[in-house]
C-alpha cells in the first residue's frame, strides 16, 4: 500500500474474514480468487468467467419465433390496445440464463493456534490469529496478503500466465494440509465429484473434477504444489506438507465436455517459472501500468488514509473513503475484465446461488459498471466488453429474425456469456421486445474509438447491422407521418395506465436516432449513410408531460410511473449527449424535472448511481451528492470493498463498486469529441483534490487540480482539434489544441463553487 501522504492504493484489515463476502479479491479477467478464512484455515475460492451451470431447457434457450405475428401486434398497439403485448410469446415458462457459480476452494489448514472471538462480519470478522494478524491487498499488483505469528500467505491471479498463484512462507518450516474442496454453499447435491492426487518431483499434483447433474459438461481444477524443503506426503485427497520453509501453489480450472487431460494440465503448470517472485514480476508488468494510469487525490487526512477499510466505511463523508473506493473500484473493474467484462458479481462469488444468475444484465448494470472505462483509461475493460459482443453477434442476428422478422441485430437483456439469444422474458418482463439494447451496448465501444481517435472496424460493422435492423423495423408511422417505434419497451418499467409494452419509449427513440446517425458517421461514403440519417430525422421528438418532465413514453396518453429504479428514459442525457444543458436547454430542464420526480423504488445501488451520473450531466451537484450519499450511508460495501445490491450489505453485487469511479469522474470532468466540461457537479464535500491520467473523447489526457476559488487543468492532446471548454461558472471558450503540446487552463474565474447548479434552468430551446 502507498504511504499515507498520498492516496492509498490498497486496503487492509486487522482481523480475518470469516464471511466470503469480506474476502479480498484478485483476478485477471479469466480466473478469480476470493481469499478469506482464519489463520489456521485459509480458503481461496476459485472462480472462472466460463463457469455457468448448464440449463436443461433445450430449444427454449433460443429466441421465440414471433415475427409472423408482429404486424398484428403493431396494429393492436397503434389502435389503442394497451395490453396487446401481454400474450405475445410462444407460451414458454419464464427462464433464467445459466447461473454463474464458483468452482471450489483451495483449503490450507495449519495446526491449531490461539485465536479470538467471532465478529459481525462488517469489520471483516475476527476469526482469531492474535494481535499480530493482518491481511491486506495491494491494488497495484493484485496481491492479497495475510500474515500472523511467523507465517505469511500471498495470493494473486496472473495476467501473464493465467494462473492463480499462492505462496506460503513460515521459516524455519510450515506445516499444511492442502486440499481442493467443492463443498461451497449451494453446490448441487448431485454434482459428481472425483479427486486425484499424485506425487511429482516438485511436490504433488491435486485435481478435482466435477460433472454437472445436467448434460455432459464438467469442470476440472488442477493445483500444482511445489514445496521447498520439508516433507511432502499424500493423504488422499489431501497433500500434507511438513517443515517446508515455503510452499508455492499454482491453480487453474477448465470447463469442458468429456474428460480433461489432467496430466497435460499438470505439465503446463510445471512449465511455468516455479518461483513466486518471477511469476509476480511477469504479472505486475501487465497489471501495474493499467492500474496506475489514473489517480484521484481528495486531499484526505493522512490519519484517515491509514485506517482499515472497515473503519473508513463507518465514516461515509470522509474523503479518504472516496479515495479508497475509487481506487478499489478501478482495481476490481480491471481485475474482473478479460475474457468477458464484469458480471453482476464481477468475477467472484462464494455461493452457487448467485442472485439473478450472476449474469451480464445488459439493460442497465453492465454499462453502468463499465461506465468509467474510456475516461479512467482502462481499454482492457472495453476490449473485454467488445469481445463479449463479437462472440454473440450471430445470436443477435437470430433475435432480429425470429422475433421481428428483420435483418441486422437485436441484443438480449440478459446473457450468461455463452448465449446471446433472447430467451429470458415473461409477461412482467417482456425483455424479448427491447430493441434499444444493441445501441446501448455498442455505445461504450464508440466512446473508446473517440477517445483513441481510431474507429474499430468491428464496431463499424456492428453499427451497420443495427442500422439494418432499424431499416426493416421502423415501418409504421403516426398521424403526422413520423416513424413509430412499436412495440416499444422501457426497461424495466411500465406506464401507469398501460401494460409493459407500448409505443415510443424514450429510450427506444434515443437509441434508434443514435444508432442510425452513428452508423452513418462510421460509413460516411456508403450509399446507406444518407438513408440512415433520413430515417433518424423522421423519428418523433421527445415529449414533455404535464409535470414538465421528459416523458418516459413519447406516445400521447401514456402516463409516467415515477417510482422506479431504472432511468432508461434519460438515456439521451447519459451516456448520450442528445440532451445537454448547452445544446438543448429546454429538454435538459425537462430531463432534470424527470430526475427530480424519480423515486428510488427498492434502493438498489445501480439505481442511485445511475441517478448520480445523470445528475452530473445536468450539472446538479446537490442531487449527485445526495444519490452518492444514499450508497455511502446505506452500508452497501463489504470489508473487501466489493459492494452489495441493496442496503445493509444485502446481495453480493459489483454495481456500486464498479460504477462509483465513473460518478466521481463525471462530477469532475466530462468530454465529448468537441467539448470539455470542467467541474460540472463537484460535491461541496470535496473542496480540493487532484485527478490525473483521465482521457477525453477528443484525444487528450487531463490533469485537473482544484481548491477553493481556483483550479488548473493541464491538457495533453494526442491529436490536433478545436474544442469548446465549459466551466462551472457557465462560461464557454473555444480553444485550439495541438497534438503533443500541453495546454494549461489556470484561473480562479472559471471555478465558481457557489454558482447555481442549474444556470440553464428556465431557458428553452
Secondary structure by P-SEA (a helix, b strand, c coil): ccccccccccccccccccccccbbbbbcccbbbbbcccccbbbbbbbcccccccccccccccccccccaaaaaaaaaaaccccccccccccccccccbbbbbcccbbbbccccbbbbbccccccccccccccbbbbbcccccbbbbbcccbbbbbbbbccccbbbbbbbcccbbbbbbbbbccccccccccbbbbbbbbccccbbbbbbbbccccccbbbbbbbbbbcccbbbbcccbbbbccccbbbbbbbbbbbccccaaaaaaaaaaaccccaaaaaaaaaaccccccccbbbbcccccccccccaaaaaaccccaaaaaaaaaaaaaaaaaaccccccccccccccccccccccccccccccccccccccccccaaaaaaaaaaaaacaaaaaaaaaaccccccbbbbcccccccccccccccccccccccaaaaaaaaaaaaaaaaaccccaaaaaaaaaaaaaaaacccccccccccccccccccccccccccccccccaaaaaaaaaaaaaaaaacccccaaaaaaaaaaaccccccccccccccccccccccccccccccccccccccccccccccaaaaaaaaaaaaacccccccaaaaaaaaaaaaaaccaaaaaaaaaaaaaccccccccbbbccccccccccccccaaaaaaaaacccccccbbbcccccccccccccccccccccbbbbbbbbccccbbbbbbccbbbbbbbbccccbbbbbbbcccbbbbbbccccccccccccccccccc
